[in-house]
Amino acid sequence: MELERQFNPVDVIELVAASRDWSFERPCDDEIAMSVAGVWTEYAVSFSWMPDNEALHLGCAFDMKVPEHRQVEVLRLLAKINPQLLVGHFDLWPAEGAVMFRHALLLSGGADPTSQQAERLLTCALENCERFYQAFQFVVWASKDADEALACSLFETVGRA
């Protein structure tokens, strides 16, 4: 039984992007793409409505190209990072050499996303990307192994100088 939706779930994402003054593009009704400035880099964020799965898919890509000779170590890093995440996961798309955070919000039975869910989905993606961006940088550009990169990137200082 197919349910009729009152509106497209991507419309909620558009409202959130507009409220934050983020520029966005809607190439079609079921997709929206935006560029979001982080502390470390710009993130290319896209949402796609997948009606067959009743899922709102989020992809958040780094502005980083992983050279072929570093892809195996990036995969090792992904294997260490992903178990730490409560929701979502990082992927490496080898053909593009791109690292991407992915997550999906299931909206089964005709459920509509709330603006709070959309905000949380975006926040979760950006927080995880910001948290682990340096680890990916250490592996790709400093030729560190996954353990070293993760240890360096998660180092937190206490207090202020």
C-alpha positions as CSV (number, residue, x, y, z in Angstrom):
1,M,0.0,0.0,0.0
2,E,1.5,3.3,-1.1
3,L,0.8,6.3,1.1
4,E,0.3,9.8,-0.3
5,R,2.7,12.3,1.4
6,Q,1.5,15.8,2.0
7,F,4.9,17.3,1.1
8,N,8.4,16.2,0.0
9,P,10.7,15.6,3.0
10,V,13.5,17.5,1.1
11,D,11.3,20.6,1.6
12,V,12.1,20.5,5.3
13,I,15.8,20.5,4.6
14,E,15.4,23.5,2.3
15,L,13.7,25.4,5.1
16,V,16.5,24.6,7.5
17,A,19.1,25.6,5.0
18,A,17.3,28.9,4.3
19,S,17.0,29.6,8.0
20,R,20.8,29.3,8.3
21,D,21.4,31.4,5.2
22,W,23.2,28.5,3.5
23,S,23.2,28.6,-0.3
24,F,21.6,25.5,-1.7
25,E,20.6,24.0,-5.0
26,R,17.6,21.8,-5.8
27,P,18.5,19.9,-9.0
28,C,15.2,18.1,-8.7
29,D,12.3,17.7,-6.2
30,D,14.0,14.8,-4.4
31,E,17.4,16.3,-3.9
32,I,19.1,19.3,-2.3
33,A,22.8,20.2,-2.2
34,M,24.5,22.8,-0.2
35,S,28.0,23.9,0.8
36,V,28.6,24.3,4.6
37,A,31.7,26.0,6.1
38,G,33.3,24.0,8.9
39,V,36.2,24.9,11.1
40,W,38.6,22.7,9.0
41,T,37.1,22.8,5.5
42,E,34.0,23.3,3.4
43,Y,31.6,20.3,3.4
44,A,29.4,19.4,0.4
45,V,26.2,18.2,2.0
46,S,23.4,16.6,0.0
47,F,20.0,15.1,0.9
48,S,18.1,12.7,-1.3
49,W,14.6,11.5,-0.8
50,M,14.4,7.8,-1.6
51,P,10.7,7.0,-1.9
52,D,11.1,3.3,-2.5
53,N,12.9,3.0,0.9
54,E,11.0,5.9,2.5
55,A,14.4,7.2,3.6
56,L,15.9,10.7,3.6
57,H,19.6,10.0,2.8
58,L,22.3,12.5,3.9
59,G,25.8,12.6,2.3
60,C,28.5,14.9,3.6
61,A,31.7,14.9,1.7
62,F,35.1,16.4,2.6
63,D,36.9,18.7,0.3
64,M,39.7,16.1,0.1
65,K,40.9,13.8,-2.6
66,V,42.4,10.5,-1.3
67,P,45.2,9.4,-3.6
68,E,45.1,5.8,-4.6
69,H,48.3,4.9,-2.7
70,R,46.6,6.1,0.6
71,Q,43.2,4.5,0.2
72,V,44.1,1.3,2.1
73,E,45.2,3.2,5.1
74,V,42.1,5.4,4.9
75,L,40.0,2.2,4.9
76,R,41.8,1.1,8.1
77,L,41.0,4.5,9.6
78,L,37.3,4.1,8.7
79,A,37.3,0.7,10.4
80,K,38.6,2.4,13.6
81,I,36.2,5.4,13.4
82,N,32.9,3.8,12.4
83,P,32.4,1.6,15.5
84,Q,32.7,4.8,17.6
85,L,29.7,6.4,15.9
86,L,26.2,6.0,17.3
87,V,24.5,7.0,14.0
88,G,25.8,7.2,10.5
89,H,29.1,6.1,9.1
90,F,32.1,7.1,6.9
91,D,32.7,5.7,3.5
92,L,35.5,5.9,1.0
93,W,34.3,6.1,-2.6
94,P,37.5,4.8,-4.3
95,A,36.6,5.8,-7.9
96,E,36.3,9.5,-6.8
97,G,38.8,9.2,-3.9
98,A,36.2,10.9,-1.7
99,V,35.5,10.4,2.0
100,M,31.9,10.9,2.9
101,F,29.8,10.7,6.0
102,R,26.4,9.0,5.3
103,H,23.2,8.5,7.3
104,A,19.6,8.0,6.5
105,L,16.4,9.0,8.3
106,L,13.7,6.4,7.8
107,L,10.2,7.8,7.4
108,S,8.2,4.7,7.1
109,G,4.4,4.7,6.9
110,G,4.2,8.2,5.6
111,A,6.0,9.9,8.5
112,D,7.2,13.4,7.9
113,P,10.5,14.7,9.1
114,T,10.4,17.6,11.6
115,S,12.7,20.6,11.4
116,Q,14.3,19.4,14.7
117,Q,15.1,16.0,13.1
118,A,16.6,17.8,10.0
119,E,18.7,20.1,12.2
120,R,19.9,17.1,14.3
121,L,20.8,15.1,11.2
122,L,22.8,18.0,9.8
123,T,24.5,18.7,13.2
124,C,25.4,15.1,13.6
125,A,27.0,14.9,10.2
126,L,29.0,18.1,10.6
127,E,30.1,17.3,14.2
128,N,31.4,13.9,13.1
129,C,33.1,15.4,10.0
130,E,34.8,18.1,12.1
131,R,35.8,15.6,14.8
132,F,37.6,13.2,12.3
133,Y,38.7,15.5,9.5
134,Q,42.2,15.9,10.9
135,A,42.6,12.2,11.2
136,F,41.9,11.8,7.5
137,Q,44.3,14.7,6.8
138,F,47.0,13.0,8.8
139,V,46.6,9.7,6.8
140,V,46.3,11.4,3.4
141,W,48.9,14.2,3.6
142,A,51.2,13.3,6.5
143,S,51.4,9.6,5.6
144,K,50.5,8.6,9.2
145,D,49.0,5.2,9.9
146,A,45.4,4.9,11.1
147,D,46.3,4.5,14.8
148,E,48.7,7.5,14.8
149,A,46.2,9.7,12.9
150,L,43.4,8.9,15.2
151,A,45.5,9.4,18.3
152,C,46.7,12.8,17.0
153,S,43.3,14.0,16.0
154,L,41.5,13.1,19.2
155,F,44.1,14.7,21.4
156,E,42.3,17.3,23.5
157,T,43.9,19.9,25.7
158,V,42.6,20.9,29.1
159,G,42.6,24.5,30.3
160,R,44.0,27.6,28.6
161,A,47.4,29.2,28.3
